[in-house]
Amino acid sequence: MSETPLTLAATDFELFGVPQRFAQDRSALDARWKQLQREAHPDRFAAQDAATQRRAMQWSVRINEAYQRLKDPLKRAAYLCELAGAPINAHDNTSMPAEFLMQQMAWREALDEAQEPDQVQALLDEVMLSRQQALARCEQLLDDAGDAAQAVGVVRALMFIERFCADIDTRFETLQSQALAPAAGRGATDGG
């Protein structure tokens, strides 16, 4: 019984030899990525002709792209939706349920009003809990219900959450800078 050789057009799941599911074992993905990279690394083909070297480079790039999609839950969910014929279309379709829009506004307001690192941390904890719940919902919709169309909205919500976490990080940095600035200013005037 011989396996059909993979092509560059194989899905990421086929390439990595894992089930086409949202739930994945990260350590298995990591191990498979290392194995595939060893097999396709361009240095192994340095003594070969230019066409073989080019194919090795294409495979190496393709393996890395697949790994980046599979290891990241948000990218993996979006990819599964695409494969099921329900593309995210984040640039064209930004519709969200009214409840989530209200949650976004409340989070934004809380972030704008946060003056202390512990306030920002409390907000981050709340947002990360929502992220975990959304990831669990993705798994339920994609793996159990097979409902990629419903999962699209959850993936869009996760995309917002990812961007908002970056805003929270920026707020932390701003608060830290503000806390350090007065101390630095006092030090400069104390000497003189």
Backbone as ProteinMPNN parsed JSONL, in Angstrom:
{"seq_chain_A": "MSETPLTLAATDFELFGVPQRFAQDRSALDARWKQLQREAHPDRFAAQDAATQRRAMQWSVRINEAYQRLKDPLKRAAYLCELAGAPINAHDNTSMPAEFLMQQMAWREALDEAQEPDQVQALLDEVMLSRQQALARCEQLLDDAGDAAQAVGVVRALMFIERFCADIDTRFETLQSQALAPAAGRGATDGG", "coords_chain_A": {"N_chain_A": [[0.848, -1.165, 0.0], [0.873, 1.992, -1.077], [1.619, 5.395, -0.317], [0.12, 8.354, -1.578], [2.118, 10.776, -3.042], [2.709, 13.956, -1.529], [1.724, 17.221, -2.633], [2.602, 20.665, -3.235], [0.19, 21.902, -3.084], [-1.274, 20.574, -1.2], [-3.384, 20.406, 1.727], [-2.705, 22.141, 4.798], [-3.116, 20.423, 6.908], [-2.991, 17.897, 5.709], [-0.345, 17.987, 4.845], [1.007, 18.016, 7.293], [0.128, 15.67, 8.306], [-1.97, 15.409, 10.139], [-5.226, 15.277, 11.73], [-7.946, 17.008, 10.158], [-8.933, 19.216, 11.997], [-9.98, 21.535, 14.566], [-9.003, 21.252, 17.186], [-5.795, 20.548, 18.187], [-2.702, 18.875, 18.852], [-0.181, 20.566, 20.182], [2.504, 19.864, 20.695], [2.847, 17.683, 19.011], [2.531, 18.923, 16.532], [4.764, 20.614, 16.59], [6.864, 18.732, 16.632], [6.437, 17.416, 14.197], [6.827, 19.543, 12.423], [9.564, 20.05, 12.794], [10.601, 17.635, 11.823], [9.706, 17.671, 9.123], [11.041, 19.979, 8.246], [13.703, 19.156, 8.5], [13.765, 17.209, 6.504], [13.216, 18.687, 4.18], [14.935, 20.828, 4.127], [16.721, 23.377, 2.506], [19.565, 23.32, 2.544], [20.23, 20.638, 2.493], [20.107, 20.049, -0.129], [22.047, 21.358, -1.487], [24.081, 20.475, -3.185], [22.737, 19.661, -5.383], [21.0, 20.119, -8.582], [19.857, 23.346, -9.879], [17.04, 23.427, -10.169], [16.155, 21.462, -8.384], [17.083, 22.556, -5.996], [15.511, 24.854, -5.931], [12.941, 23.729, -5.689], [13.234, 22.557, -3.156], [13.501, 24.853, -1.619], [10.952, 25.972, -2.05], [9.36, 24.02, -0.809], [10.289, 24.226, 1.821], [9.47, 26.834, 2.498], [6.705, 26.476, 2.188], [6.171, 24.563, 4.185], [6.815, 26.031, 6.485], [4.877, 28.085, 6.315], [2.53, 26.572, 6.615], [2.923, 25.557, 9.179], [2.884, 27.925, 10.713], [0.175, 28.622, 10.423], [-1.144, 26.364, 11.499], [-0.238, 26.178, 14.166], [-1.198, 28.391, 15.485], [-4.106, 29.168, 17.118], [-6.148, 31.0, 16.261], [-5.5, 31.554, 13.554], [-5.65, 28.94, 12.618], [-8.367, 28.334, 13.016], [-9.558, 30.195, 11.268], [-8.53, 29.244, 8.859], [-9.666, 26.666, 8.754], [-12.342, 27.401, 8.484], [-12.226, 28.612, 5.966], [-11.457, 26.369, 4.387], [-13.792, 24.945, 4.609], [-15.486, 26.348, 3.056], [-16.412, 28.749, 4.059], [-15.295, 31.57, 4.149], [-13.525, 34.034, 6.114], [-13.351, 36.768, 5.441], [-12.55, 39.267, 6.599], [-11.876, 41.896, 5.95], [-13.895, 42.766, 4.289], [-16.267, 42.109, 5.54], [-17.427, 43.101, 8.431], [-19.327, 42.636, 10.28], [-20.814, 42.079, 13.454], [-22.239, 40.387, 16.254], [-24.692, 42.2, 18.161], [-24.419, 42.054, 20.94], [-21.7, 41.432, 21.278], [-20.575, 43.729, 20.193], [-21.374, 45.616, 22.082], [-19.91, 44.652, 24.238], [-17.317, 45.129, 23.311], [-17.305, 47.942, 23.291], [-17.59, 48.463, 26.027], [-15.202, 47.346, 26.997], [-13.326, 48.983, 25.691], [-13.928, 51.457, 26.843], [-13.311, 50.889, 29.518], [-10.574, 50.456, 29.258], [-9.704, 52.986, 28.406], [-10.27, 54.448, 30.694], [-8.668, 53.332, 32.609], [-6.248, 53.851, 35.026], [-4.339, 52.748, 36.57], [-1.947, 50.073, 36.804], [-3.052, 47.687, 37.91], [-5.74, 47.902, 37.271], [-5.685, 47.719, 34.521], [-4.653, 45.16, 34.314], [-6.754, 43.658, 35.418], [-8.683, 44.07, 33.444], [-7.377, 42.855, 31.301], [-7.351, 40.197, 32.225], [-10.1, 39.649, 32.155], [-10.605, 39.896, 29.39], [-8.94, 37.865, 28.402], [-10.218, 35.63, 29.459], [-12.591, 35.739, 27.995], [-11.463, 35.253, 25.515], [-10.56, 32.6, 25.819], [-13.05, 31.344, 26.106], [-14.146, 31.885, 23.6], [-12.376, 30.467, 21.965], [-12.948, 27.872, 22.811], [-15.57, 27.758, 21.936], [-15.146, 27.898, 19.18], [-13.885, 25.426, 18.77], [-16.005, 23.722, 19.456], [-17.917, 24.429, 17.491], [-16.529, 23.973, 15.052], [-15.317, 21.376, 15.25], [-17.148, 19.635, 16.563], [-19.839, 20.351, 15.808], [-19.504, 20.899, 13.136], [-19.956, 23.328, 11.869], [-18.978, 25.66, 10.118], [-19.844, 28.094, 9.095], [-21.137, 29.365, 11.252], [-18.964, 29.531, 12.919], [-17.426, 31.504, 11.771], [-18.213, 34.075, 12.723], [-17.352, 33.892, 15.364], [-14.627, 33.649, 14.986], [-14.086, 36.158, 13.887], [-14.646, 37.709, 16.149], [-12.585, 36.811, 17.79], [-10.442, 37.846, 16.382], [-10.758, 40.574, 16.848], [-10.339, 40.536, 19.622], [-7.643, 39.75, 19.736], [-6.394, 42.019, 18.584], [-7.209, 43.914, 20.451], [-5.927, 43.035, 22.747], [-3.324, 43.741, 22.111], [-3.617, 46.499, 22.256], [-4.07, 46.719, 24.978], [-1.578, 45.905, 25.954], [-0.057, 48.056, 25.027], [-1.156, 50.062, 26.593], [-0.339, 49.226, 29.146], [2.437, 49.632, 28.819], [2.487, 52.432, 28.486], [1.541, 53.3, 30.991], [3.608, 52.336, 32.591], [5.752, 53.844, 31.612], [4.91, 56.399, 32.337], [4.985, 56.137, 35.088], [7.692, 55.836, 35.518], [8.779, 58.197, 34.504], [8.345, 60.549, 36.24], [10.007, 59.813, 38.37], [12.513, 59.735, 37.15], [12.749, 62.39, 36.451], [12.854, 63.649, 38.97], [15.271, 62.655, 39.883], [17.098, 63.973, 38.246], [16.899, 66.623, 39.037], [17.585, 66.566, 41.695], [20.313, 66.538, 42.006], [21.169, 69.102, 41.713]], "CA_chain_A": [[0.0, 0.0, 0.0], [1.751, 3.152, -1.181], [0.993, 6.681, -0.076], [0.207, 9.316, -2.659], [3.035, 11.843, -2.629], [2.086, 15.255, -1.312], [2.096, 18.325, -3.508], [2.573, 21.953, -2.555], [-1.21, 22.292, -2.938], [-1.911, 19.812, -0.116], [-3.775, 21.254, 2.852], [-1.745, 22.141, 5.899], [-3.376, 19.228, 7.709], [-2.42, 16.772, 4.957], [1.105, 18.147, 4.871], [1.5, 17.657, 8.618], [-0.357, 14.346, 8.668], [-2.832, 15.509, 11.314], [-6.631, 15.377, 11.341], [-8.431, 18.344, 9.81], [-9.746, 19.603, 13.151], [-9.487, 22.687, 15.307], [-8.198, 20.76, 18.315], [-4.531, 19.971, 17.747], [-1.672, 18.665, 19.866], [0.896, 21.472, 19.795], [3.804, 19.184, 20.685], [2.889, 16.868, 17.795], [2.775, 19.857, 15.421], [6.161, 21.049, 16.678], [7.726, 17.604, 16.246], [6.263, 17.179, 12.76], [7.457, 20.656, 11.73], [11.013, 19.808, 12.817], [10.876, 16.517, 10.921], [9.531, 18.138, 7.744], [12.12, 20.918, 7.939], [14.936, 18.382, 8.279], [13.658, 16.524, 5.209], [13.139, 19.603, 3.036], [15.809, 21.99, 4.284], [17.489, 23.631, 1.282], [20.986, 22.95, 2.681], [20.381, 19.22, 2.138], [20.093, 19.925, -1.586], [23.017, 22.325, -2.006], [24.887, 19.87, -4.253], [21.828, 19.282, -6.472], [20.819, 21.126, -9.627], [19.112, 24.549, -9.482], [15.607, 23.12, -10.071], [15.966, 20.725, -7.133], [17.27, 23.524, -4.916], [14.335, 25.724, -5.938], [11.839, 22.937, -5.113], [13.497, 22.434, -1.723], [13.169, 26.153, -1.02], [9.493, 26.088, -2.069], [8.834, 23.138, 0.231], [10.641, 24.796, 3.117], [8.56, 27.961, 2.705], [5.341, 25.925, 2.348], [6.13, 23.916, 5.504], [6.773, 27.099, 7.486], [3.558, 28.732, 6.245], [1.555, 25.645, 7.198], [3.182, 25.503, 10.614], [2.39, 29.172, 11.304], [-1.294, 28.543, 10.466], [-1.618, 25.281, 12.363], [0.107, 26.341, 15.583], [-1.937, 29.531, 16.024], [-5.53, 28.797, 17.12], [-6.952, 31.922, 15.465], [-5.224, 31.282, 12.138], [-6.148, 27.59, 12.324], [-9.832, 28.42, 12.913], [-9.871, 30.896, 10.022], [-8.177, 28.324, 7.772], [-10.703, 25.63, 8.707], [-13.544, 28.024, 7.914], [-11.967, 28.734, 4.522], [-11.508, 25.044, 3.774], [-15.191, 24.493, 4.612], [-16.261, 27.215, 2.178], [-16.948, 29.885, 4.808], [-14.161, 32.465, 4.404], [-13.712, 35.052, 7.14], [-13.551, 38.055, 4.763], [-12.482, 40.27, 7.663], [-11.785, 43.247, 5.403], [-15.156, 43.102, 3.631], [-17.412, 41.834, 6.395], [-17.061, 43.378, 9.823], [-20.519, 42.525, 11.121], [-20.662, 41.379, 14.726], [-23.474, 40.405, 17.042], [-24.843, 43.412, 18.967], [-23.89, 41.787, 22.281], [-20.247, 41.553, 21.247], [-20.267, 45.144, 19.974], [-21.521, 46.276, 23.383], [-18.766, 44.217, 25.041], [-16.161, 45.873, 22.804], [-17.398, 49.332, 23.761], [-17.325, 48.456, 27.469], [-13.771, 47.114, 27.161], [-12.616, 50.198, 25.258], [-14.137, 52.47, 27.873], [-12.531, 50.482, 30.692], [-9.157, 50.679, 28.958], [-9.481, 54.437, 28.396], [-10.378, 54.967, 32.054], [-7.697, 52.678, 33.502], [-5.147, 54.72, 35.423], [-3.399, 51.952, 37.359], [-1.653, 48.774, 36.192], [-3.953, 46.618, 38.357], [-6.983, 48.045, 36.516], [-5.412, 47.179, 33.186], [-4.506, 43.71, 34.484], [-8.098, 43.099, 35.604], [-9.304, 44.075, 32.125], [-6.718, 41.807, 30.517], [-7.855, 38.915, 32.709], [-11.462, 39.492, 31.62], [-10.504, 39.691, 27.937], [-8.357, 36.538, 28.174], [-11.284, 34.665, 29.732], [-13.453, 35.759, 26.805], [-10.704, 34.602, 24.444], [-10.635, 31.149, 26.062], [-14.414, 30.916, 25.813], [-14.323, 31.929, 22.143], [-11.629, 29.333, 21.396], [-13.739, 26.662, 23.098], [-16.734, 27.814, 21.036], [-14.631, 27.523, 17.852], [-13.702, 23.974, 18.76], [-17.329, 23.095, 19.445], [-18.562, 24.661, 16.194], [-15.778, 23.383, 13.943], [-15.042, 19.945, 15.406], [-18.311, 18.857, 16.982], [-21.034, 20.655, 15.019], [-19.182, 21.034, 11.713], [-20.661, 24.53, 11.43], [-17.983, 26.695, 9.831], [-20.526, 29.375, 8.884], [-21.318, 29.954, 12.575], [-17.635, 29.778, 13.487], [-16.877, 32.732, 11.185], [-18.449, 35.182, 13.649], [-16.501, 33.7, 16.536], [-13.265, 33.957, 14.544], [-13.989, 37.618, 13.803], [-14.559, 38.205, 17.528], [-11.221, 36.51, 18.243], [-9.543, 38.792, 15.718], [-10.855, 41.807, 17.629], [-9.709, 40.297, 20.922], [-6.185, 39.784, 19.516], [-5.99, 43.426, 18.403], [-7.448, 44.62, 21.702], [-4.835, 42.65, 23.661], [-2.177, 44.589, 21.754], [-3.912, 47.815, 22.824], [-3.86, 46.597, 26.428], [-0.125, 45.913, 26.148], [0.384, 49.44, 24.828], [-1.591, 50.822, 27.777], [0.602, 48.852, 30.205], [3.706, 50.323, 28.552], [2.272, 53.855, 28.749], [1.47, 53.488, 32.442], [4.957, 52.125, 33.128], [6.557, 55.009, 31.23], [4.474, 57.516, 33.159], [5.453, 55.889, 36.456], [9.149, 56.027, 35.553], [9.138, 59.566, 34.111], [8.531, 61.457, 37.382], [11.18, 59.384, 39.141], [13.693, 60.165, 36.394], [12.79, 63.853, 36.55], [13.312, 63.997, 40.331], [16.694, 62.327, 39.979], [17.875, 64.971, 37.527], [16.915, 67.903, 39.758], [18.119, 66.37, 43.035], [21.756, 66.753, 42.03], [21.525, 70.323, 41.616]], "C_chain_A": [[0.903, 1.241, 0.0], [0.962, 4.432, -0.961], [1.138, 7.549, -1.315], [1.135, 10.43, -2.214], [2.291, 13.174, -2.501], [2.576, 16.256, -2.345], [2.068, 19.606, -2.684], [1.143, 22.414, -2.306], [-1.936, 21.511, -1.841], [-2.342, 20.776, 0.988], [-2.691, 21.178, 3.918], [-1.892, 20.867, 6.725], [-2.804, 17.984, 7.023], [-0.904, 16.806, 5.033], [1.683, 17.68, 6.21], [1.004, 16.294, 9.091], [-1.197, 14.339, 9.938], [-4.285, 15.627, 10.855], [-7.035, 16.832, 11.074], [-9.464, 18.764, 10.861], [-9.148, 20.844, 13.795], [-8.568, 22.244, 16.438], [-6.957, 20.068, 17.768], [-3.595, 19.842, 18.941], [-0.46, 19.492, 19.443], [2.249, 20.764, 19.746], [3.944, 18.286, 19.455], [3.148, 17.747, 16.568], [4.233, 20.3, 15.408], [7.109, 19.953, 16.189], [7.646, 17.357, 14.742], [6.931, 18.291, 11.95], [8.97, 20.451, 11.662], [11.394, 18.696, 11.844], [10.777, 16.965, 9.464], [10.643, 19.103, 7.344], [13.437, 20.196, 7.701], [14.922, 17.745, 6.887], [13.763, 17.48, 4.03], [14.114, 20.764, 3.105], [16.688, 22.17, 3.045], [18.964, 23.247, 1.369], [21.235, 21.491, 2.306], [20.52, 19.029, 0.627], [21.093, 20.872, -2.253], [23.832, 21.774, -3.167], [24.035, 19.477, -5.463], [21.729, 20.405, -7.507], [19.904, 22.251, -9.131], [17.621, 24.266, -9.31], [15.302, 22.383, -8.768], [16.112, 21.656, -5.943], [16.049, 24.452, -4.79], [13.135, 25.004, -5.329], [12.02, 22.789, -3.607], [13.148, 23.739, -1.003], [11.655, 26.344, -0.973], [8.861, 25.234, -0.969], [9.108, 23.695, 1.618], [9.709, 25.957, 3.459], [7.145, 27.45, 2.98], [5.176, 25.281, 3.723], [6.028, 24.973, 6.599], [5.43, 27.823, 7.495], [2.494, 27.861, 6.906], [1.707, 25.602, 8.717], [2.65, 26.754, 11.307], [0.862, 29.16, 11.417], [-1.775, 27.517, 11.482], [-1.341, 25.538, 13.845], [-0.681, 27.463, 16.243], [-3.439, 29.233, 15.969], [-6.411, 29.705, 16.262], [-6.754, 31.663, 13.969], [-5.767, 29.919, 11.724], [-7.664, 27.608, 12.147], [-10.236, 29.097, 11.609], [-9.61, 29.992, 8.817], [-9.225, 27.224, 7.634], [-11.999, 26.181, 8.122], [-13.402, 28.15, 6.392], [-12.094, 27.394, 3.815], [-12.935, 24.521, 3.668], [-16.083, 25.391, 3.754], [-16.913, 28.393, 2.884], [-15.804, 30.841, 5.147], [-14.519, 33.573, 5.387], [-14.031, 36.416, 6.52], [-13.537, 39.217, 5.743], [-12.444, 41.695, 7.124], [-13.096, 43.707, 4.804], [-16.356, 42.991, 4.564], [-17.002, 42.006, 7.852], [-18.26, 43.262, 10.757], [-20.235, 41.66, 12.338], [-22.02, 41.373, 15.418], [-23.505, 41.644, 17.944], [-24.255, 43.224, 20.361], [-22.372, 41.936, 22.312], [-19.822, 43.003, 21.002], [-20.374, 45.927, 21.282], [-20.342, 45.92, 24.291], [-17.504, 44.968, 24.618], [-16.152, 47.296, 23.34], [-17.092, 49.416, 25.26], [-15.836, 48.252, 27.735], [-12.976, 48.359, 26.806], [-12.72, 51.286, 26.321], [-13.309, 52.149, 29.118], [-11.038, 50.726, 30.468], [-8.823, 52.168, 28.987], [-9.459, 55.013, 29.812], [-9.324, 54.396, 33.01], [-6.506, 53.603, 33.759], [-4.049, 53.977, 36.177], [-3.161, 50.609, 36.677], [-2.599, 47.653, 36.637], [-5.312, 46.704, 37.672], [-6.821, 47.453, 35.112], [-5.289, 45.662, 33.26], [-5.868, 43.038, 34.651], [-8.832, 43.035, 34.264], [-8.702, 42.971, 31.253], [-7.214, 40.424, 30.94], [-9.246, 38.623, 32.157], [-11.436, 39.172, 30.125], [-9.943, 38.299, 27.641], [-9.363, 35.426, 28.487], [-12.242, 34.592, 28.546], [-12.771, 35.072, 25.628], [-10.787, 33.085, 24.595], [-12.014, 30.607, 25.732], [-14.665, 30.89, 24.305], [-13.571, 30.783, 21.469], [-12.381, 28.021, 21.631], [-14.963, 26.608, 22.191], [-16.306, 27.439, 19.61], [-14.484, 26.006, 17.749], [-15.047, 23.258, 18.673], [-17.986, 23.231, 18.068], [-17.851, 23.931, 15.061], [-15.642, 21.866, 14.059], [-16.297, 19.131, 15.703], [-19.517, 19.073, 16.072], [-20.763, 20.725, 13.521], [-19.836, 22.258, 11.097], [-19.68, 25.69, 11.24], [-18.637, 28.055, 9.642], [-20.746, 30.09, 10.214], [-19.965, 30.326, 13.186], [-17.026, 31.07, 12.959], [-17.042, 33.918, 12.132], [-17.562, 35.094, 14.883], [-15.052, 34.031, 16.174], [-13.08, 35.47, 14.422], [-13.884, 38.243, 15.197], [-13.153, 37.964, 18.075], [-10.21, 37.46, 17.614], [-9.568, 40.133, 16.458], [-10.111, 41.647, 18.955], [-8.191, 40.35, 20.797], [-5.692, 41.231, 19.387], [-6.139, 44.197, 19.719], [-6.384, 44.266, 22.739], [-3.573, 43.454, 23.373], [-2.382, 46.0, 22.301], [-3.703, 47.813, 24.345], [-2.362, 46.626, 26.741], [0.436, 47.33, 26.015], [0.026, 50.292, 26.046], [-0.684, 50.507, 28.967], [1.92, 49.618, 30.042], [3.602, 51.81, 28.858], [2.258, 54.122, 30.245], [2.845, 53.301, 33.082], [5.856, 53.319, 32.821], [6.209, 56.212, 32.097], [4.967, 57.356, 34.594], [6.948, 56.136, 36.58], [9.554, 57.475, 35.293], [9.286, 60.5, 35.307], [9.759, 61.094, 38.212], [12.461, 59.845, 38.453], [13.859, 61.673, 36.489], [13.303, 64.305, 37.909], [14.802, 63.754, 40.468], [17.568, 63.375, 39.33], [17.964, 66.272, 38.307], [17.513, 67.769, 41.152], [19.618, 66.71, 43.108], [22.135, 68.211, 41.965], [21.507, 71.638, 41.658]], "O_chain_A": [[1.611, 1.498, 0.974], [-0.197, 4.546, -1.359], [2.149, 7.49, -2.015], [0.964, 10.978, -1.125], [1.372, 13.47, -3.264], [3.689, 16.152, -2.861], [1.565, 19.618, -1.561], [0.902, 23.229, -1.416], [-3.111, 21.773, -1.584], [-1.739, 21.835, 1.165], [-1.87, 20.261, 3.927], [-0.9, 20.302, 7.186], [-2.207, 17.126, 7.673], [-0.258, 15.782, 5.257], [2.726, 17.027, 6.247], [1.408, 15.816, 10.151], [-1.148, 13.389, 10.719], [-4.548, 16.03, 9.721], [-6.517, 17.758, 11.699], [-10.674, 18.683, 10.65], [-7.975, 21.164, 13.601], [-7.484, 22.797, 16.622], [-7.053, 19.122, 16.986], [-3.685, 20.598, 19.908], [0.209, 19.164, 18.464], [3.055, 21.032, 18.855], [5.042, 18.145, 18.916], [3.897, 17.36, 15.672], [4.864, 20.356, 14.352], [8.039, 20.218, 15.428], [8.663, 17.118, 14.091], [7.532, 18.023, 10.91], [9.585, 20.649, 10.615], [12.39, 18.804, 11.128], [11.664, 16.672, 8.661], [11.133, 19.046, 6.216], [14.203, 20.569, 6.812], [15.932, 17.742, 6.184], [14.332, 17.132, 2.996], [14.115, 21.612, 2.212], [17.324, 21.22, 2.589], [19.558, 22.882, 0.354], [22.326, 21.143, 1.853], [20.986, 17.989, 0.161], [20.989, 21.15, -3.448], [24.236, 22.533, -4.048], [24.573, 19.006, -6.466], [22.292, 21.486, -7.334], [19.258, 22.121, -8.092], [16.996, 24.808, -8.398], [14.291, 22.659, -8.122], [15.348, 21.56, -4.983], [15.618, 24.786, -3.687], [12.393, 25.592, -4.543], [11.047, 22.886, -2.859], [12.572, 23.725, 0.085], [11.124, 26.825, 0.029], [7.939, 25.676, -0.284], [8.245, 23.638, 2.494], [9.216, 26.05, 4.583], [6.47, 27.931, 3.89], [4.133, 25.446, 4.357], [5.243, 24.826, 7.535], [4.903, 28.141, 8.561], [1.66, 28.355, 7.665], [0.715, 25.612, 9.446], [2.034, 26.66, 12.369], [0.316, 29.641, 12.41], [-2.71, 27.778, 12.239], [-2.143, 25.146, 14.693], [-0.814, 27.473, 17.467], [-3.99, 29.063, 14.881], [-7.331, 29.221, 15.602], [-7.722, 31.566, 13.215], [-6.283, 29.758, 10.618], [-8.191, 26.971, 11.235], [-11.146, 28.634, 10.921], [-10.389, 29.984, 7.864], [-9.628, 26.886, 6.521], [-12.674, 25.5, 7.351], [-14.324, 27.84, 5.637], [-12.75, 27.287, 2.779], [-13.258, 23.754, 2.761], [-17.3, 25.214, 3.73], [-17.865, 28.975, 2.365], [-15.386, 30.918, 6.302], [-15.673, 33.992, 5.478], [-14.891, 37.138, 7.025], [-14.43, 40.064, 5.712], [-12.934, 42.613, 7.783], [-13.393, 44.902, 4.803], [-17.348, 43.701, 4.394], [-16.317, 41.159, 8.425], [-18.215, 43.735, 11.893], [-19.523, 40.659, 12.268], [-22.848, 42.254, 15.187], [-22.464, 42.085, 18.433], [-23.654, 44.15, 20.904], [-21.819, 42.497, 23.257], [-18.815, 43.452, 21.549], [-19.551, 46.802, 21.553], [-19.834, 46.771, 25.021], [-16.717, 45.393, 25.464], [-15.12, 47.794, 23.789], [-16.411, 50.34, 25.705], [-15.267, 48.912, 28.604], [-12.061, 48.746, 27.532], [-11.736, 51.947, 26.655], [-12.683, 53.035, 29.699], [-10.327, 51.15, 31.379], [-7.79, 52.569, 29.524], [-8.717, 55.955, 30.093], [-9.12, 54.931, 34.1], [-5.851, 54.071, 32.828], [-2.963, 54.513, 36.395], [-4.065, 50.065, 36.043], [-2.919, 46.765, 35.846], [-5.977, 45.682, 37.505], [-7.712, 46.778, 34.597], [-5.765, 44.955, 32.372], [-6.107, 41.97, 34.089], [-9.524, 42.057, 33.982], [-9.418, 42.249, 30.561], [-7.468, 39.573, 30.088], [-9.539, 37.501, 31.745], [-12.153, 38.289, 29.656], [-10.418, 37.624, 26.727], [-9.348, 34.383, 27.833], [-12.655, 33.505, 28.143], [-13.423, 34.39, 24.837], [-11.051, 32.371, 23.628], [-12.138, 29.532, 25.145], [-15.319, 29.98, 23.796], [-14.069, 30.193, 20.51], [-12.44, 27.165, 20.748], [-15.35, 25.534, 21.729], [-17.035, 26.734, 18.914], [-14.903, 25.391, 16.769], [-15.206, 22.305, 17.909], [-18.543, 22.267, 17.543], [-18.502, 23.335, 14.203], [-15.829, 21.15, 13.075], [-16.481, 18.05, 15.145], [-20.144, 18.115, 15.62], [-21.691, 20.622, 12.719], [-20.229, 22.232, 9.931], [-19.571, 26.578, 12.085], [-18.042, 29.074, 9.994], [-20.56, 31.305, 10.294], [-19.851, 31.329, 13.891], [-16.191, 31.675, 13.632], [-16.101, 34.688, 12.322], [-17.079, 36.11, 15.382], [-14.334, 34.629, 16.976], [-12.04, 36.003, 14.809], [-13.127, 39.192, 15.401], [-12.596, 38.828, 18.753], [-9.228, 37.835, 18.255], [-8.524, 40.752, 16.668], [-9.346, 42.525, 19.356], [-7.519, 40.927, 21.652], [-4.698, 41.614, 20.004], [-5.298, 45.03, 20.057], [-5.986, 45.122, 23.529], [-2.837, 43.807, 24.294], [-1.43, 46.63, 22.761], [-3.217, 48.789, 24.916], [-1.932, 47.293, 27.682], [1.294, 47.745, 26.794], [0.811, 51.137, 26.475], [-0.301, 51.409, 29.713], [2.447, 50.177, 31.003], [4.526, 52.391, 29.427], [2.892, 55.067, 30.715], [3.204, 54.027, 34.01], [6.632, 53.752, 33.672], [7.089, 56.952, 32.536], [5.328, 58.34, 35.24], [7.422, 56.592, 37.621], [10.573, 57.931, 35.812], [10.295, 61.203, 35.383], [10.466, 61.976, 38.7], [13.393, 60.297, 39.118], [14.978, 62.175, 36.595], [14.099, 65.24, 37.994], [15.515, 64.541, 41.09], [18.67, 63.644, 39.809], [18.985, 66.958, 38.254], [17.915, 68.774, 41.738], [20.116, 67.119, 44.157], [23.306, 68.546, 42.143], [22.5, 72.28, 41.315]]}, "name": "protein", "num_of_chains": 1, "seq": "MSETPLTLAATDFELFGVPQRFAQDRSALDARWKQLQREAHPDRFAAQDAATQRRAMQWSVRINEAYQRLKDPLKRAAYLCELAGAPINAHDNTSMPAEFLMQQMAWREALDEAQEPDQVQALLDEVMLSRQQALARCEQLLDDAGDAAQAVGVVRALMFIERFCADIDTRFETLQSQALAPAAGRGATDGG"}
